Amino acid sequence: MAEIGMMISLTLSVILGPGLLIFSWLYGNHYQKKLMRKLLVREAAFLQSVGRDNAHTISYPIPKREITSCGLVIANIAVGPSWWQMFIGNIHKIFGGNIKMYDRVLAYGRQEVIQRLRETAKEQGWEDVVNVRMETAAIMQTTGGKSSNKKGVLEFVAYGTGIR
């Protein structure tokens, strides 16, 4: 009886393991592309409504003008790779080299946090955001003192000085 249980367990792991990775690859690609399309639509709509990009990395507005008030504007997002991306990333860790699987996640996180910063600034009544900076942090789950990137998440934080 124990042998049958072992055979069933082995068969399920052989079938389900690759099946879950393939599902993650297909659905993950579809979902990430959908998120990026939505983000691009939001960016275009925002730029059309405002007429210009209101987030700048420079320390003063161009053209220079009188600033009546200023304040801190912050936006953040946490994103994570799919199981497939983590699987391929772990293979690349063994052999080394550029891990291109994470590029889509990183690009989305950067673009999304900057868009959220723009929208937050507009909601708070700031005309522009100057001195925009972005920070990225890896958030890992730790178990038993060891860190495991199986549940790894990237947090993006963008901040700047809102001015009127």
N, C-alpha and C positions, 0 to 999 in steps of 0.2 A: 504494500500500500504506500509506503514511504517513497518507493522508487517511482510510482506513478505520479505522486505529488511533485517530485523532483523533475520528472520529465515535462510535466505540464508547466511548471515554473520556468524551466529552461526554454521551452518552446515559446511561451508568452514573451519572455524577455528578448529572445532572438527576433520575434516578429514585431513586437511593440516598440522596441528601442529604435530601430531604423525608421519605423513608421511615424513615430512622434517627431523625429528629426526632420523627416521629409515634410510632414505637416507644418512644422515650425518654419521651415524654409519657404514653403509656398505661402502660408498665411502671413508670416512675418514680412515678406517682400511686398505682398499686396497691402497690408496695413500701413507699413512705413511709406509707401508711395502715396497712399490715400492721405496720410497726415501731411506729407510735403505738399501735395496739391492744394489742400485746404489752407495751409500756411501761405502759399504763394498767392492764393485768391485774397486772403486777408491783407497781405502786404500791399497788393495792387489797389484794393479798395481803400486802405488807409492812405496811401500816397496820393490817390486821386482826391480823396476828401480834404486832406490837409494841403495838398499841392506841392509838398516837398518833404524831404526826410528831416525829421526833427531831432534825430540822435546824432551827435557829433563827437569825435574823439579829440577835437581841439579844445583849448581851454577858454576860448571866448567866441562869441558869435560873429559871423561874417555876414553882412557888413557890421562893423561895431555899432552898438547902440546903447542907449541908457538902460540899465537893468534896475527895475524897481523892487524885485524880490527874488529870492532863490531858496532852494531846499533840496533835500536828498530824494532821489527817485530810485527805487529798487525793484527788480523783477527776478524771479527764479523759476527754474523748471528742473525736474528730475526725470531722466530717461534711462532706459535699459535696453541692452541688446536682446535679440531673440535667442532661444536655445541653439538654433543653427549657427548664429553668429558667434556665440560663445564656444560652440564645438569647434568651428573652424579656427577661431582665435586661439584656442588651447593647442590645436595642432601646430599653428604658426609659432606659438611660444616654444615648442619643442625644437623646431627646426630653425627658428629665427626669421627675420625678414619683416617687411612691411605688412601689417595686418589691415588689409583693405576692407575687410568685413565690417569693421567698426566705423569706417568713414561716413556711411549714411547716417548712423546714429549721431555721430559728432556734428555733422553738418546740420542735421535737423535741430539738435539741441541749441547750437549757436544761433541759428536763424530765428528759432522760436523765442528764445530769451530776449533777443534784441527787439523783436516785434512786440513782445509783452511790455518791454520797457517803453517803447513808443506809445503804446495804448495807455499804459499807466500814467505816463506824463500828461497825455491829453486829458484823461479823466480827472487828474488833479489840477488841471488848469495851467500847466506850464506850456509855454510856446515852443521852447527848445530844451534839449538836454545836452549839456556840454561836459567835457571830460569823461566820456563814457568809458568804462572799464568792464572787463568780463573776467570772471574767475571760474575755474572748473575744479571740481573735487570728485574723487572716486569714493563712493560709499560702499563698503563691503560688509557682508555678514561674517561675524567671527563665531567659530564653534570650537570650544575646547582650547582656546588660545591660538588656534590657527586661523588664518584668514582664507576664505574661500570665495572666489569670484563667480561662483555659480549663481549667486543672488546679487551680483554687482550692479550698481546703479551709478550713473554719472549725474552730478548736480551742476547746473550752470547758473551762475548769479551774475546779473548785469546791473551796474549802478552808475549814476552820474548826478550832476547838479542840474536841477530843473530851474529855468529862469523865465522871467516875464519882463 
